Amino acid sequence: MPYARPTLSGLQETVASDIAASLKGSDALLRFSNLGITGRAQAGLANMHYGYLDWIAKQAVPFTCTDEFLEGWAALKGVFRQPPTSAAGVVTFSGAAGKSIPVGAGLARSDGVAFVSTSAAVVAADGTVAVPVAAVADPAGLAGAFGNTPVGATMTLSQSIAGIQSTGAVSAEIKGGADLEGSDSLRSRMLAAYQQAPQGGGLSDYESWAKAVPGVTRAWCVPNGFGVGTVVIFTMFDEVRASGGGFPQGTDGVAAAERRGLPASGDQLVVANVLYSVQAVVGLVYAAAPTALAVDLTIQGLPPSVQSAASAAVAATLLTLGRPGGTIPYGALWSAIATAANGNAFTVTPTADIVCGFGQLPVVGTISYGG
């Protein structure tokens, strides 16, 4: 049975009762009573002590600990907070042949986000120069997803350079930026590490290793996915790649140091390289992106006031229960919609379970609402 912490008002009443019982004829409840003021101060101090003890109890277990205690409990299982990463890409400018943009040149996106060139680049004979750039850390000193920029976005040189136009555009997507991992995500990975004992390269090990890669939010391991002796890891970057539905951007393949298969690229290469350093030596590990399986539904009977909630419930169910090659029972989808329906009768079609093929991950398609 959990301990019931006394409230401040309850402590004040207890102290007042103790004073009245110990000093006959006194009344500690009077507004300007010296004893009453002293009693309230004592009750306030006791309340602070109870609060401190409550805080200590929360830090004493992994399930409720916070801040540095959360990181300490996680470190005991080899789980560490994912660091922020800077986005990088290429920006193209026009200019006179032979002119150059030096390393360290400042650039600014149209919304003011700062970038810097990471290597020098010279204007080619066609009058263009492609310069590699990376996002500059924010005022707090952290990199993050704010630097991710699509192709075509406008970039401007912070200081003019003779012979080069000040305005250019992103020619290769600036990507790879990820925010510092939140406490909820770190706690989830930590609790999984406590619950799942290391198996020397078991299914849960590969999924835990993949989730430790900055930007990865979900991961699934498929043994023998590409043949005997292979391990396929499907990952999702729900926050960093939100504009693309959370799907990794790149090509599937193995790590750069692996000699038994074609190397991956983009996000998949980042995952594959991390896994290569910790995987079982005999396994051939592929990092892959799931393919989207659009789930189209027709929901009839729901008024407009709850339709947005029903759509959100469908999305949450697919996010929680969906996995490449898995199955989502029709009943789970119906129950989620029923919770959002607020008592309204409805029907959902089709009525079959959502069955995903190899590598397929269910995502919300078209949801139609009938009368």
C-alpha positions in Angstrom: 0.0 0.0 0.0 1.5 3.4 -1.0 2.4 5.9 1.7 -0.1 8.7 1.9 1.9 11.9 2.2 0.3 14.5 4.6 -0.9 17.7 3.0 0.3 21.1 4.2 -3.1 22.0 5.6 -3.2 18.6 7.4 0.2 19.3 8.9 -0.9 22.8 10.1 -4.0 21.3 11.8 -1.8 18.6 13.5 0.7 21.1 14.8 -2.2 23.4 16.0 -3.8 20.5 17.8 -0.5 19.5 19.4 0.0 23.1 20.7 -3.5 23.3 22.1 -3.1 19.9 23.8 0.3 20.8 25.3 -0.4 24.3 26.4 -3.7 24.4 28.3 -5.6 27.7 27.7 -3.7 28.6 24.5 -5.4 29.0 21.1 -3.0 28.4 18.3 -5.8 29.0 15.7 -6.0 32.8 16.4 -4.9 34.8 13.4 -2.2 36.8 15.1 -1.2 34.2 17.7 2.6 33.9 18.1 2.1 30.2 18.8 -0.1 29.9 15.6 2.6 31.6 13.5 5.3 29.3 14.9 3.1 26.3 14.3 2.5 27.2 10.7 6.2 27.7 10.2 6.9 24.3 11.7 4.3 22.7 9.4 5.8 24.4 6.4 9.2 23.0 7.2 7.8 19.5 7.8 6.0 19.7 4.4 9.3 20.6 2.7 11.0 17.6 4.4 8.2 15.3 3.2 8.7 16.8 -0.3 12.4 16.1 -0.2 11.8 12.5 0.9 9.2 12.1 -1.9 11.8 13.3 -4.4 14.4 10.9 -3.0 12.0 8.0 -3.3 11.4 8.9 -7.0 15.2 9.0 -7.8 15.7 5.7 -6.0 14.1 3.6 -8.8 14.6 3.6 -12.6 10.9 3.9 -13.3 10.4 7.3 -11.8 13.9 8.9 -11.7 14.6 12.1 -13.5 17.5 14.2 -14.9 21.0 13.1 -13.9 19.6 10.2 -11.9 17.8 8.9 -15.0 21.1 9.1 -16.9 22.9 7.3 -14.0 20.5 4.5 -13.8 20.6 4.1 -17.6 24.4 4.1 -17.7 24.4 1.1 -15.4 22.9 -0.9 -18.3 25.1 0.8 -21.0 22.3 3.0 -22.2 23.2 6.6 -22.8 21.2 9.7 -24.0 21.4 10.1 -27.7 23.5 13.3 -28.4 22.3 16.0 -30.8 23.8 16.0 -34.3 24.2 18.7 -36.8 22.6 18.6 -40.2 24.9 18.7 -43.2 24.3 19.0 -47.0 25.3 21.0 -50.0 24.5 24.6 -51.2 25.1 25.8 -54.7 26.0 29.4 -55.7 26.7 31.1 -59.0 29.9 33.0 -59.6 32.8 33.7 -61.8 35.0 30.7 -62.7 38.0 30.3 -60.4 36.5 32.3 -57.5 36.2 30.3 -54.3 34.2 30.1 -51.1 36.6 29.4 -48.1 36.0 26.9 -45.3 34.2 28.5 -42.4 32.2 30.9 -44.5 28.9 31.8 -42.9 25.5 31.2 -44.5 21.9 32.0 -43.4 18.7 30.3 -44.3 15.7 32.4 -45.1 14.4 32.0 -41.5 17.7 33.1 -40.0 19.2 29.7 -39.1 22.9 29.9 -39.4 25.1 27.5 -41.4 28.9 27.3 -42.1 30.9 25.9 -45.0 32.8 22.8 -43.9 35.3 22.8 -46.8 36.5 25.2 -49.4 34.9 25.1 -52.9 35.9 26.7 -56.2 33.5 28.0 -58.9 33.6 25.6 -61.8 33.7 26.5 -65.5 29.9 26.3 -65.7 29.7 29.2 -63.3 28.5 27.2 -60.3 30.1 26.2 -57.0 28.7 23.4 -54.7 29.9 24.0 -51.1 29.4 21.5 -48.3 27.7 23.1 -45.3 26.6 22.2 -41.7 24.2 23.8 -39.3 25.6 25.9 -36.5 24.7 25.1 -33.0 21.9 27.1 -31.3 22.6 29.7 -28.6 22.5 26.9 -26.0 25.3 25.1 -27.8 23.2 22.2 -29.1 22.8 21.0 -32.6 19.5 19.6 -33.7 16.8 18.8 -36.2 16.2 22.5 -36.8 19.0 22.5 -39.4 17.4 19.9 -41.7 16.6 21.7 -44.9 15.0 20.4 -48.2 16.4 20.9 -51.7 15.6 24.3 -53.2 15.6 26.3 -50.0 17.2 29.7 -50.3 20.6 30.3 -48.7 22.5 33.6 -48.4 26.1 34.3 -47.7 26.5 36.1 -44.4 29.4 38.2 -45.9 29.7 39.0 -49.6 32.5 37.3 -51.5 33.9 39.0 -54.6 32.8 37.2 -57.8 30.2 35.1 -56.1 26.4 35.8 -56.0 25.3 36.1 -52.4 22.1 34.1 -52.8 22.1 30.4 -53.5 20.0 27.3 -53.0 20.3 23.9 -51.3 21.3 21.4 -54.0 21.7 18.3 -51.8 19.3 18.0 -48.9 20.7 19.2 -45.6 19.9 16.3 -43.3 21.1 14.2 -40.4 20.3 16.8 -37.7 18.8 15.2 -34.6 17.7 16.8 -31.3 19.1 15.8 -27.9 17.1 12.7 -26.9 14.2 13.4 -24.6 13.8 11.8 -21.1 10.8 9.8 -22.1 12.7 8.1 -25.0 15.7 7.5 -22.8 13.6 6.0 -20.0 11.9 3.7 -22.5 15.2 2.3 -23.8 16.6 2.1 -20.3 13.6 0.1 -19.0 13.8 -2.2 -22.0 17.5 -2.8 -21.2 16.6 -3.8 -17.6 13.8 -6.1 -18.8 15.7 -7.8 -21.6 18.9 -9.5 -20.6 21.7 -9.3 -23.2 21.7 -12.4 -25.4 25.0 -12.0 -27.2 23.3 -10.8 -30.4 19.7 -11.8 -29.9 16.8 -10.1 -31.6 16.2 -7.7 -28.8 19.9 -6.8 -28.8 19.9 -5.6 -32.4 16.8 -3.6 -31.8 18.3 -1.9 -28.7 21.5 -1.2 -30.6 19.6 0.4 -33.5 17.5 2.6 -31.2 20.7 4.0 -29.7 21.5 5.6 -33.0 20.7 9.4 -32.9 17.4 10.0 -34.7 16.1 6.4 -34.6 12.8 6.1 -32.8 11.6 2.6 -33.7 13.5 -0.5 -34.8 12.6 -4.1 -35.7 14.9 -7.1 -36.3 14.1 -9.8 -38.8 16.4 -12.8 -38.6 17.3 -14.4 -41.9 15.4 -11.7 -43.7 17.6 -11.7 -46.8 18.6 -15.4 -46.5 20.3 -17.7 -44.1 22.8 -15.9 -41.9 21.5 -12.5 -42.5 19.9 -10.0 -40.1 17.7 -7.2 -41.4 17.1 -4.2 -39.2 14.2 -1.9 -40.2 14.3 1.6 -38.6 12.2 4.7 -38.5 13.2 8.3 -37.8 9.8 9.7 -36.8 11.0 13.1 -35.7 14.1 13.8 -37.8 12.3 12.6 -41.0 8.8 13.8 -40.1 8.5 15.5 -43.5 8.9 12.1 -45.2 6.6 10.2 -42.9 9.5 9.2 -40.6 11.0 6.8 -43.2 14.8 6.7 -43.5 16.3 8.6 -46.4 19.0 6.5 -48.2 19.4 3.1 -49.7 19.4 -0.3 -48.0 22.6 -2.2 -47.5 25.5 -3.2 -45.1 28.1 -1.2 -43.3 30.9 0.5 -45.1 33.5 -1.8 -43.5 31.5 -4.9 -44.5 32.8 -6.8 -47.5 30.0 -9.3 -48.0 27.4 -7.0 -49.5 26.6 -3.7 -51.1 27.1 -0.7 -48.7 24.0 1.3 -47.6 23.8 5.0 -47.9 22.2 7.9 -46.0 20.4 7.1 -42.8 20.7 3.3 -43.4 24.5 3.6 -43.6 24.6 5.4 -40.3 22.6 2.6 -38.7 24.6 -0.1 -40.4 27.9 1.3 -39.3 26.8 1.5 -35.7 25.6 -2.1 -35.8 28.8 -3.3 -37.4 30.8 -2.3 -34.3 28.6 -4.3 -31.9 27.1 -7.2 -33.9 27.9 -10.8 -33.8 30.9 -11.4 -36.1 29.2 -14.2 -38.2 26.0 -12.3 -39.1 25.6 -10.3 -42.3 23.6 -7.3 -41.1 21.5 -5.2 -43.4 20.0 -1.8 -42.5 16.8 -1.2 -44.3 13.9 1.2 -44.6 10.4 -0.1 -44.3 8.0 0.4 -47.2 4.7 2.2 -46.5 1.5 0.2 -46.6 -1.3 2.8 -46.9 -4.3 1.8 -44.8 -7.5 3.2 -46.3 -10.7 3.2 -44.2 -14.3 4.2 -44.5 -15.9 5.2 -41.2 -19.6 5.8 -41.2 -21.9 7.2 -38.5 -19.5 9.6 -36.7 -20.4 13.4 -36.5 -17.8 15.9 -37.7 -17.1 16.9 -34.0 -15.2 13.6 -33.4 -13.9 12.7 -36.8 -10.5 14.4 -36.1 -10.1 12.4 -32.9 -11.0 9.2 -34.7 -8.3 9.9 -37.3 -5.8 10.5 -34.6 -6.8 7.3 -32.9 -6.2 5.3 -36.1 -2.8 7.0 -36.5 -1.8 6.2 -32.9 -2.9 2.6 -33.3 -0.8 2.1 -36.4 2.2 3.8 -34.8 2.0 1.7 -31.6 1.1 -1.8 -33.1 2.5 -1.5 -36.6 5.7 -3.4 -37.4 7.2 -4.6 -40.8 5.6 -7.9 -41.7 3.2 -7.8 -38.7 -0.5 -7.9 -38.3 -2.8 -5.4 -36.6 -6.1 -7.0 -35.5 -9.3 -5.3 -36.7 -10.5 -5.4 -33.2 -7.7 -3.2 -32.0 -8.4 -0.6 -34.7 -12.2 -0.7 -33.9 -11.5 -0.2 -30.2 -9.3 2.8 -30.7 -12.0 4.4 -32.9 -14.7 3.6 -30.3 -12.8 5.4 -27.6 -12.7 8.5 -29.7 -16.3 8.1 -30.9 -17.6 9.5 -27.6 -20.5 7.0 -27.5 -21.6 7.5 -31.2 -22.5 4.3 -33.1 -20.3 3.7 -36.2 -19.1 1.1 -38.7 -15.6 0.6 -40.1 -14.7 -1.0 -43.4 -12.9 -3.0 -44.4 -13.4 -5.4 -41.5 -10.3 -7.5 -42.1 -7.1 -7.5 -40.1 -4.3 -5.3 -41.5 -1.6 -7.8 -42.7 1.7 -6.4 -43.8 4.1 -8.1 -46.2 7.8 -8.4 -45.7 9.2 -5.0 -44.8 5.8 -3.3 -45.1 4.8 -0.8 -42.3 1.2 0.3 -42.0 0.6 4.1 -42.3 -2.6 6.1 -42.5 -4.0 6.3 -46.0 -7.3 7.9 -46.9 -9.9 8.0 -44.2 -13.4 8.7 -45.6 -16.4 9.6 -43.3 -19.9 8.7 -44.4 -23.2 9.8 -43.0 
